[in-house]
């Protein structure tokens, strides 16, 4: 991998992880973990009122434990995830 690729993908990842969620209105949130190289990648997708699935975040973890999920949800709330009117959460595991 080139240094340029690493630098540009690091910048894009930082933008993704810091983008505001204020513009979105979600009706549901999917949370699931997938195994990758003996570790878990926890993936969070938001479902809009129109049914569009929008990637919200992900995290590397050893297991799909409550602490990992709590940290991801806290980050999403800090970025503006609106939950006051209620959300349906679909969690596998």
N, CA, C and O atoms as CSV, one atom per row, in Angstrom:
chain,resi,resn,atom,element,x,y,z
A,1,UNK,N,N,0.832,-1.174,0.000
A,1,UNK,CA,C,0.000,0.000,0.000
A,1,UNK,C,C,0.882,1.245,0.000
A,1,UNK,O,O,1.894,1.306,0.698
A,2,UNK,N,N,0.491,2.205,-0.771
A,2,UNK,CA,C,1.273,3.432,-0.847
A,2,UNK,C,C,0.965,4.337,0.342
A,2,UNK,O,O,-0.104,4.254,0.947
A,3,UNK,N,N,1.907,5.186,0.656
A,3,UNK,CA,C,1.698,6.163,1.730
A,3,UNK,C,C,0.547,7.105,1.397
A,3,UNK,O,O,-0.200,7.523,2.282
A,4,UNK,N,N,0.409,7.434,0.120
A,4,UNK,CA,C,-0.674,8.322,-0.305
A,4,UNK,C,C,-2.032,7.671,-0.038
A,4,UNK,O,O,-2.952,8.327,0.451
A,5,UNK,N,N,-2.156,6.381,-0.361
A,5,UNK,CA,C,-3.413,5.673,-0.109
A,5,UNK,C,C,-3.725,5.648,1.386
A,5,UNK,O,O,-4.859,5.905,1.791
A,6,UNK,N,N,-2.735,5.345,2.191
A,6,UNK,CA,C,-2.926,5.287,3.645
A,6,UNK,C,C,-3.356,6.647,4.178
A,6,UNK,O,O,-4.269,6.735,4.999
A,7,UNK,N,N,-2.706,7.695,3.719
A,7,UNK,CA,C,-3.034,9.045,4.177
A,7,UNK,C,C,-4.454,9.448,3.770
A,7,UNK,O,O,-5.222,9.960,4.584
A,8,UNK,N,N,-4.788,9.210,2.504
A,8,UNK,CA,C,-6.114,9.597,2.022
A,8,UNK,C,C,-7.222,8.777,2.676
A,8,UNK,O,O,-8.275,9.321,3.007
A,9,UNK,N,N,-7.001,7.468,2.870
A,9,UNK,CA,C,-8.040,6.669,3.516
A,9,UNK,C,C,-8.169,7.014,4.983
A,9,UNK,O,O,-9.266,6.937,5.535
A,10,UNK,N,N,-7.079,7.393,5.630
A,10,UNK,CA,C,-7.152,7.835,7.028
A,10,UNK,C,C,-7.972,9.117,7.141
A,10,UNK,O,O,-8.761,9.275,8.073
A,11,UNK,N,N,-7.782,10.027,6.195
A,11,UNK,CA,C,-8.561,11.271,6.188
A,11,UNK,C,C,-10.051,10.987,5.981
A,11,UNK,O,O,-10.896,11.559,6.670
A,12,UNK,N,N,-10.369,10.105,5.032
A,12,UNK,CA,C,-11.774,9.766,4.762
A,12,UNK,C,C,-12.411,9.077,5.962
A,12,UNK,O,O,-13.573,9.333,6.279
A,13,UNK,N,N,-11.662,8.208,6.631
A,13,UNK,CA,C,-12.179,7.534,7.815
A,13,UNK,C,C,-12.461,8.544,8.922
A,13,UNK,O,O,-13.489,8.459,9.594
A,14,UNK,N,N,-11.555,9.497,9.112
A,14,UNK,CA,C,-11.758,10.537,10.130
A,14,UNK,C,C,-13.004,11.366,9.808
A,14,UNK,O,O,-13.777,11.690,10.710
A,15,UNK,N,N,-13.204,11.710,8.540
A,15,UNK,CA,C,-14.410,12.449,8.129
A,15,UNK,C,C,-15.671,11.638,8.433
A,15,UNK,O,O,-16.653,12.171,8.950
A,16,UNK,N,N,-15.634,10.350,8.108
A,16,UNK,CA,C,-16.777,9.465,8.350
A,16,UNK,C,C,-17.096,9.395,9.842
A,16,UNK,O,O,-18.258,9.483,10.237
A,17,UNK,N,N,-16.074,9.238,10.660
A,17,UNK,CA,C,-16.265,9.071,12.101
A,17,UNK,C,C,-16.684,10.355,12.804
A,17,UNK,O,O,-17.199,10.307,13.921
A,18,UNK,N,N,-16.469,11.506,12.165
A,18,UNK,CA,C,-16.796,12.787,12.803
A,18,UNK,C,C,-18.005,13.482,12.191
A,18,UNK,O,O,-18.431,14.521,12.695
A,19,UNK,N,N,-18.560,12.940,11.129
A,19,UNK,CA,C,-19.651,13.645,10.448
A,19,UNK,C,C,-20.872,13.751,11.356
A,19,UNK,O,O,-21.168,12.855,12.146
A,20,UNK,N,N,-21.555,14.854,11.219
A,20,UNK,CA,C,-22.732,15.124,12.034
A,20,UNK,C,C,-23.893,14.231,11.598
A,20,UNK,O,O,-24.089,13.973,10.411
A,21,UNK,N,N,-24.649,13.771,12.581
A,21,UNK,CA,C,-25.841,12.980,12.292
A,21,UNK,C,C,-27.117,13.805,12.450
A,21,UNK,O,O,-28.220,13.275,12.317
A,22,UNK,N,N,-26.967,15.107,12.734
A,22,UNK,CA,C,-28.125,15.993,12.908
A,22,UNK,C,C,-29.066,16.012,11.703
A,22,UNK,O,O,-30.279,16.069,11.899
A,23,UNK,N,N,-28.560,15.966,10.455
A,23,UNK,CA,C,-29.479,16.058,9.313
A,23,UNK,C,C,-30.389,14.838,9.135
A,23,UNK,O,O,-31.357,14.901,8.376
A,24,UNK,N,N,-30.097,13.748,9.812
A,24,UNK,CA,C,-30.816,12.502,9.581
A,24,UNK,C,C,-31.924,12.271,10.605
A,24,UNK,O,O,-31.797,12.623,11.778
A,25,UNK,N,N,-33.013,11.669,10.127
A,25,UNK,CA,C,-34.077,11.190,11.014
A,25,UNK,C,C,-34.199,9.691,10.782
A,25,UNK,O,O,-34.571,9.248,9.695
A,26,UNK,N,N,-33.885,8.923,11.803
A,26,UNK,CA,C,-33.907,7.470,11.691
A,26,UNK,C,C,-35.119,6.893,12.405
A,26,UNK,O,O,-35.582,7.426,13.414
A,27,UNK,N,N,-35.618,5.797,11.860
A,27,UNK,CA,C,-36.700,5.058,12.516
A,27,UNK,C,C,-36.165,3.777,13.145
A,27,UNK,O,O,-36.804,3.196,14.022
A,28,UNK,N,N,-35.005,3.345,12.700
A,28,UNK,CA,C,-34.415,2.122,13.237
A,28,UNK,C,C,-32.907,2.136,13.152
A,28,UNK,O,O,-32.313,2.849,12.343
A,29,UNK,N,N,-32.302,1.333,14.003
A,29,UNK,CA,C,-30.849,1.187,14.046
A,29,UNK,C,C,-30.526,-0.308,14.080
A,29,UNK,O,O,-31.014,-1.031,14.948
A,30,UNK,N,N,-29.709,-0.765,13.144
A,30,UNK,CA,C,-29.204,-2.135,13.142
A,30,UNK,C,C,-27.819,-2.147,13.773
A,30,UNK,O,O,-26.979,-1.307,13.450
A,31,UNK,N,N,-27.577,-3.098,14.674
A,31,UNK,CA,C,-26.252,-3.287,15.256
A,31,UNK,C,C,-25.908,-4.763,15.117
A,31,UNK,O,O,-26.664,-5.627,15.562
A,32,UNK,N,N,-24.765,-5.050,14.499
A,32,UNK,CA,C,-24.357,-6.441,14.313
A,32,UNK,C,C,-22.839,-6.519,14.335
A,32,UNK,O,O,-22.149,-5.554,14.008
A,33,UNK,N,N,-22.338,-7.660,14.718
A,33,UNK,CA,C,-20.901,-7.899,14.720
A,33,UNK,C,C,-20.544,-8.947,13.689
A,33,UNK,O,O,-21.262,-9.929,13.505
A,34,UNK,N,N,-19.444,-8.731,13.029
A,34,UNK,CA,C,-18.938,-9.675,12.044
A,34,UNK,C,C,-17.505,-10.033,12.406
A,34,UNK,O,O,-16.723,-9.172,12.810
A,35,UNK,N,N,-17.164,-11.314,12.257
A,35,UNK,CA,C,-15.803,-11.764,12.550
A,35,UNK,C,C,-14.873,-11.402,11.407
A,35,UNK,O,O,-15.207,-11.557,10.233
A,36,UNK,N,N,-13.708,-10.922,11.778
A,36,UNK,CA,C,-12.680,-10.581,10.804
A,36,UNK,C,C,-11.332,-10.791,11.470
A,36,UNK,O,O,-10.981,-10.070,12.404
A,37,UNK,N,N,-10.574,-11.770,10.999
A,37,UNK,CA,C,-9.240,-12.056,11.531
A,37,UNK,C,C,-9.257,-12.239,13.048
A,37,UNK,O,O,-8.468,-11.620,13.762
A,38,UNK,N,N,-10.151,-13.083,13.529
A,38,UNK,CA,C,-10.263,-13.444,14.948
A,38,UNK,C,C,-10.708,-12.298,15.852
A,38,UNK,O,O,-10.580,-12.381,17.074
A,39,UNK,N,N,-11.216,-11.257,15.266
A,39,UNK,CA,C,-11.758,-10.149,16.049
A,39,UNK,C,C,-13.144,-9.827,15.521
A,39,UNK,O,O,-13.545,-10.312,14.463
A,40,UNK,N,N,-13.863,-9.014,16.257
A,40,UNK,CA,C,-15.203,-8.604,15.862
A,40,UNK,C,C,-15.169,-7.171,15.341
A,40,UNK,O,O,-14.498,-6.306,15.903
A,41,UNK,N,N,-15.891,-6.942,14.278
A,41,UNK,CA,C,-16.147,-5.592,13.811
A,41,UNK,C,C,-17.634,-5.355,14.064
A,41,UNK,O,O,-18.484,-6.040,13.495
A,42,UNK,N,N,-17.938,-4.396,14.909
A,42,UNK,CA,C,-19.323,-4.066,15.212
A,42,UNK,C,C,-19.756,-2.965,14.254
A,42,UNK,O,O,-19.113,-1.921,14.153
A,43,UNK,N,N,-20.849,-3.214,13.557
A,43,UNK,CA,C,-21.323,-2.309,12.513
A,43,UNK,C,C,-22.680,-1.748,12.922
A,43,UNK,O,O,-23.540,-2.477,13.418
A,44,UNK,N,N,-22.865,-0.440,12.709
A,44,UNK,CA,C,-24.131,0.213,13.041
A,44,UNK,C,C,-24.675,0.885,11.781
A,44,UNK,O,O,-23.998,1.701,11.154
A,45,UNK,N,N,-25.912,0.525,11.422
A,45,UNK,CA,C,-26.600,1.124,10.276
A,45,UNK,C,C,-27.871,1.803,10.760
A,45,UNK,O,O,-28.610,1.252,11.575
A,46,UNK,N,N,-28.116,2.996,10.253
A,46,UNK,CA,C,-29.372,3.674,10.529
A,46,UNK,C,C,-30.328,3.461,9.374
A,46,UNK,O,O,-29.909,3.408,8.217
A,47,UNK,N,N,-31.615,3.338,9.679
A,47,UNK,CA,C,-32.644,3.192,8.646
A,47,UNK,C,C,-33.511,4.444,8.677
A,47,UNK,O,O,-34.132,4.760,9.692
A,48,UNK,N,N,-33.545,5.150,7.549
A,48,UNK,CA,C,-34.311,6.397,7.463
A,48,UNK,C,C,-35.797,6.106,7.272
A,48,UNK,O,O,-36.202,4.959,7.080
A,49,UNK,N,N,-36.591,7.161,7.328
A,49,UNK,CA,C,-38.039,7.020,7.120
A,49,UNK,C,C,-38.377,6.493,5.728
A,49,UNK,O,O,-39.440,5.905,5.527
A,50,UNK,N,N,-37.481,6.701,4.773
A,50,UNK,CA,C,-37.707,6.216,3.407
A,50,UNK,C,C,-37.150,4.811,3.189
A,50,UNK,O,O,-37.276,4.259,2.096
A,51,UNK,N,N,-36.534,4.228,4.223
A,51,UNK,CA,C,-35.971,2.890,4.112
A,51,UNK,C,C,-34.510,2.861,3.716
A,51,UNK,O,O,-33.920,1.788,3.598
A,52,UNK,N,N,-33.917,4.031,3.509
A,52,UNK,CA,C,-32.502,4.086,3.146
A,52,UNK,C,C,-31.650,3.650,4.329
A,52,UNK,O,O,-31.874,4.085,5.458
A,53,UNK,N,N,-30.665,2.780,4.063
A,53,UNK,CA,C,-29.741,2.327,5.104
A,53,UNK,C,C,-28.462,3.150,5.015
A,53,UNK,O,O,-27.825,3.217,3.964
A,54,UNK,N,N,-28.098,3.771,6.129
A,54,UNK,CA,C,-26.955,4.677,6.161
A,54,UNK,C,C,-25.953,4.172,7.193
A,54,UNK,O,O,-26.297,4.044,8.368
A,55,UNK,N,N,-24.718,3.881,6.776
A,55,UNK,CA,C,-23.704,3.458,7.748
A,55,UNK,C,C,-23.429,4.590,8.737
A,55,UNK,O,O,-23.157,5.722,8.337
A,56,UNK,N,N,-23.500,4.277,10.016
A,56,UNK,CA,C,-23.289,5.290,11.046
A,56,UNK,C,C,-21.946,5.147,11.740
A,56,UNK,O,O,-21.332,6.141,12.127
A,57,UNK,N,N,-21.497,3.927,11.894
A,57,UNK,CA,C,-20.232,3.730,12.583
A,57,UNK,C,C,-19.868,2.268,12.667
A,57,UNK,O,O,-20.666,1.383,12.358
A,58,UNK,N,N,-18.648,2.041,13.091
A,58,UNK,CA,C,-18.180,0.685,13.329
A,58,UNK,C,C,-17.027,0.754,14.312
A,58,UNK,O,O,-16.407,1.801,14.500
A,59,UNK,N,N,-16.751,-0.383,14.935
A,59,UNK,CA,C,-15.667,-0.442,15.908
A,59,UNK,C,C,-15.085,-1.845,15.924
A,59,UNK,O,O,-15.790,-2.831,15.712
A,60,UNK,N,N,-13.808,-1.912,16.176
A,60,UNK,CA,C,-13.130,-3.187,16.332
A,60,UNK,C,C,-13.212,-3.583,17.797
A,60,UNK,O,O,-12.986,-2.764,18.688
A,61,UNK,N,N,-13.536,-4.852,18.038
A,61,UNK,CA,C,-13.685,-5.334,19.402
A,61,UNK,C,C,-13.332,-6.814,19.429
A,61,UNK,O,O,-13.320,-7.474,18.391
A,62,UNK,N,N,-13.048,-7.326,20.605
A,62,UNK,CA,C,-12.780,-8.759,20.714
A,62,UNK,C,C,-14.074,-9.559,20.764
A,62,UNK,O,O,-14.111,-10.716,20.345
A,63,UNK,N,N,-15.131,-8.944,21.273
A,63,UNK,CA,C,-16.440,-9.591,21.340
A,63,UNK,C,C,-17.515,-8.523,21.150
A,63,UNK,O,O,-17.232,-7.325,21.187
A,64,UNK,N,N,-18.743,-8.973,20.947
A,64,UNK,CA,C,-19.884,-8.050,20.878
A,64,UNK,C,C,-20.390,-7.824,22.298
A,64,UNK,O,O,-21.502,-8.236,22.629
A,65,UNK,N,N,-19.597,-7.183,23.133
A,65,UNK,CA,C,-20.027,-7.002,24.519
A,65,UNK,C,C,-20.726,-5.663,24.712
A,65,UNK,O,O,-20.669,-4.780,23.856
A,66,UNK,N,N,-21.387,-5.538,25.857
A,66,UNK,CA,C,-22.192,-4.340,26.107
A,66,UNK,C,C,-21.345,-3.077,26.180
A,66,UNK,O,O,-21.812,-2.004,25.795
A,67,UNK,N,N,-20.121,-3.179,26.661
A,67,UNK,CA,C,-19.253,-1.997,26.764
A,67,UNK,C,C,-18.929,-1.445,25.374
A,67,UNK,O,O,-18.955,-0.232,25.168
A,68,UNK,N,N,-18.626,-2.320,24.432
A,68,UNK,CA,C,-18.340,-1.885,23.058
A,68,UNK,C,C,-19.551,-1.204,22.436
A,68,UNK,O,O,-19.423,-0.160,21.796
A,69,UNK,N,N,-20.731,-1.799,22.624
A,69,UNK,CA,C,-21.960,-1.228,22.072
A,69,UNK,C,C,-22.248,0.120,22.729
A,69,UNK,O,O,-22.620,1.079,22.052
A,70,UNK,N,N,-22.077,0.188,24.036
A,70,UNK,CA,C,-22.307,1.444,24.764
A,70,UNK,C,C,-21.402,2.550,24.230
A,70,UNK,O,O,-21.854,3.677,24.031
A,71,UNK,N,N,-20.132,2.236,23.998
A,71,UNK,CA,C,-19.191,3.237,23.478
A,71,UNK,C,C,-19.609,3.737,22.095
A,71,UNK,O,O,-19.557,4.937,21.824
A,72,UNK,N,N,-20.020,2.824,21.230
A,72,UNK,CA,C,-20.453,3.230,19.888
A,72,UNK,C,C,-21.688,4.123,19.975
A,72,UNK,O,O,-21.748,5.165,19.321
A,73,UNK,N,N,-22.671,3.720,20.778
A,73,UNK,CA,C,-23.898,4.515,20.893
A,73,UNK,C,C,-23.620,5.893,21.486
A,73,UNK,O,O,-24.220,6.881,21.063
A,74,UNK,N,N,-22.720,5.967,22.457
A,74,UNK,CA,C,-22.344,7.260,23.042
A,74,UNK,C,C,-21.730,8.168,21.984
A,74,UNK,O,O,-22.051,9.354,21.918
A,75,UNK,N,N,-20.842,7.610,21.152
A,75,UNK,CA,C,-20.233,8.394,20.073
A,75,UNK,C,C,-21.297,8.894,19.096
A,75,UNK,O,O,-21.242,10.041,18.654
A,76,UNK,N,N,-22.259,8.040,18.760
A,76,UNK,CA,C,-23.314,8.440,17.822
A,76,UNK,C,C,-24.183,9.551,18.404
A,76,UNK,O,O,-24.556,10.484,17.694
A,77,UNK,N,N,-24.504,9.455,19.682
A,77,UNK,CA,C,-25.288,10.512,20.340
A,77,UNK,C,C,-24.494,11.810,20.363
A,77,UNK,O,O,-25.051,12.881,20.121
A,78,UNK,N,N,-23.197,11.726,20.651
A,78,UNK,CA,C,-22.340,12.919,20.648
A,78,UNK,C,C,-22.290,13.565,19.268
A,78,UNK,O,O,-22.101,14.776,19.157
A,79,UNK,N,N,-22.460,12.760,18.209
A,79,UNK,CA,C,-22.447,13.283,16.839
A,79,UNK,C,C,-23.822,13.756,16.391
A,79,UNK,O,O,-23.973,14.235,15.267
A,80,UNK,N,N,-24.833,13.629,17.258
A,80,UNK,CA,C,-26.140,14.190,16.936
A,80,UNK,C,C,-27.235,13.194,16.632
A,80,UNK,O,O,-28.274,13.583,16.098
A,81,UNK,N,N,-27.047,11.920,16.950
A,81,UNK,CA,C,-28.108,10.945,16.724
A,81,UNK,C,C,-29.325,11.314,17.562
A,81,UNK,O,O,-29.249,11.376,18.789
A,82,UNK,N,N,-30.444,11.556,16.893
A,82,UNK,CA,C,-31.687,11.922,17.588
A,82,UNK,C,C,-32.411,10.645,17.995
A,82,UNK,O,O,-32.692,9.785,17.160
A,83,UNK,N,N,-32.705,10.532,19.269
A,83,UNK,CA,C,-33.374,9.339,19.785
A,83,UNK,C,C,-34.583,9.684,20.658
A,83,UNK,O,O,-35.287,8.789,21.125
A,84,UNK,N,N,-34.820,10.964,20.876
A,84,UNK,CA,C,-35.854,11.407,21.815
A,84,UNK,C,C,-37.263,10.956,21.424
A,84,UNK,O,O,-38.096,10.715,22.297
A,85,UNK,N,N,-37.535,10.842,20.133
A,85,UNK,CA,C,-38.879,10.437,19.698
A,85,UNK,C,C,-39.010,8.925,19.576
A,85,UNK,O,O,-40.070,8.418,19.208
A,86,UNK,N,N,-37.946,8.211,19.880
A,86,UNK,CA,C,-37.971,6.749,19.858
A,86,UNK,C,C,-37.318,6.176,18.618
A,86,UNK,O,O,-37.424,6.730,17.524
A,87,UNK,N,N,-36.649,5.070,18.808
A,87,UNK,CA,C,-35.998,4.351,17.721
A,87,UNK,C,C,-36.196,2.860,17.944
A,87,UNK,O,O,-36.233,2.397,19.084
A,88,UNK,N,N,-36.321,2.121,16.873
A,88,UNK,CA,C,-36.342,0.672,16.943
A,88,UNK,C,C,-34.906,0.183,16.792
A,88,UNK,O,O,-34.245,0.498,15.802
A,89,UNK,N,N,-34.422,-0.579,17.760
A,89,UNK,CA,C,-33.076,-1.132,17.690
A,89,UNK,C,C,-33.162,-2.613,17.366
A,89,UNK,O,O,-33.899,-3.359,18.012
A,90,UNK,N,N,-32.405,-3.033,16.363
A,90,UNK,CA,C,-32.318,-4.435,15.984
A,90,UNK,C,C,-30.881,-4.853,16.235
A,90,UNK,O,O,-29.959,-4.385,15.568
A,91,UNK,N,N,-30.701,-5.747,17.212
A,91,UNK,CA,C,-29.362,-6.163,17.623
A,91,UNK,C,C,-29.270,-7.674,17.491
A,91,UNK,O,O,-30.131,-8.400,17.988
A,92,UNK,N,N,-28.232,-8.143,16.826
A,92,UNK,CA,C,-27.995,-9.573,16.690
A,92,UNK,C,C,-26.957,-9.981,17.723
A,92,UNK,O,O,-25.860,-9.425,17.765
A,93,UNK,N,N,-27.302,-10.937,18.541
A,93,UNK,CA,C,-26.305,-11.439,19.493
A,93,UNK,C,C,-26.663,-11.278,20.908
A,93,UNK,O,O,-25.895,-11.667,21.788
